[in-house]
Amino acid sequence: MMTMIRIFFIVLIVFLGPICITGHADPGTEDTTVYPQISKFVRSRDFARYNNLAVLPFSDAPNAPNSGQIAQGLASIILGRAGFKVVERSRLNNVLDEQKLLLSGLVNDNQAIKIGKILGVKGVVVGGVGQYESIIRTHRSVCEGRNPHMIPFMGLDCSKSEWIPERLQITSYVSATLRVIDVESGEIIYSASGYFPKGLIDPPQAILESLLFYMMMNWSDKFE
């Protein structure tokens, strides 16, 4: 099992390189590579012990319903691709429904441990999405709002090709936290929080996927 996980990360890094997201600071500037800021706490890297995991629903970001479910699905996919055995969502939802937790979607640590024991896993992954939003800004045309008497001195002819129409710029902001809890001891064996230091032009879901991947890699950086 350890060999399979090691091979996964080696192949991923060699062929894909570090996962990065594109962003920009100001209109008209070139896109630049942006890496997330990650804070972490690691108590255990015993992956053989925590090979079986259940990823519980993450809490939603403010004004972003279902962002927690998106994070839950992405985290499950990332762990599954890394070789971890993740409980299927349908089975997990059945247990949540039995415990009257499916509709609320909110699970505290004690409930998470109880659910983990019912599912027979060694660890449960819980977390939350802190920010998940896109802001749309409108940028005026080059000629809009300028003094018409100044335009000739600036070398612009707003009646011709130099006129640039207004455009929309969509900037996304995402942050998240996660914890891996030992079902038997109740200890938090790994926790992390992360965000990108500037707004990005990618869709929020793509940014969240990249962020969660980096957070998982910080737990499993021994395979780098």
Secondary structure, 3 states (H helix, E strand, C coil): CHHHHHHHHHHHHHHHCCCCEEECCCCCCCCEEECCEEEEEECCCCCCCCCEEEECCCECECCECCHHHHHHHHHHHHHHHCCCEECCHHHHHHHHHHCCCCCCCCCCHHHHHHHHHHHCCCEEEEEEEEEEEEEEEEECCCCCCCCCCCCHHHCCCCCCCCCCCCEEEEEEEEEEEEEEEECCCCCEEEEEEEECCCCECCCHHHHHHHHHHHHHHHHCHHHC
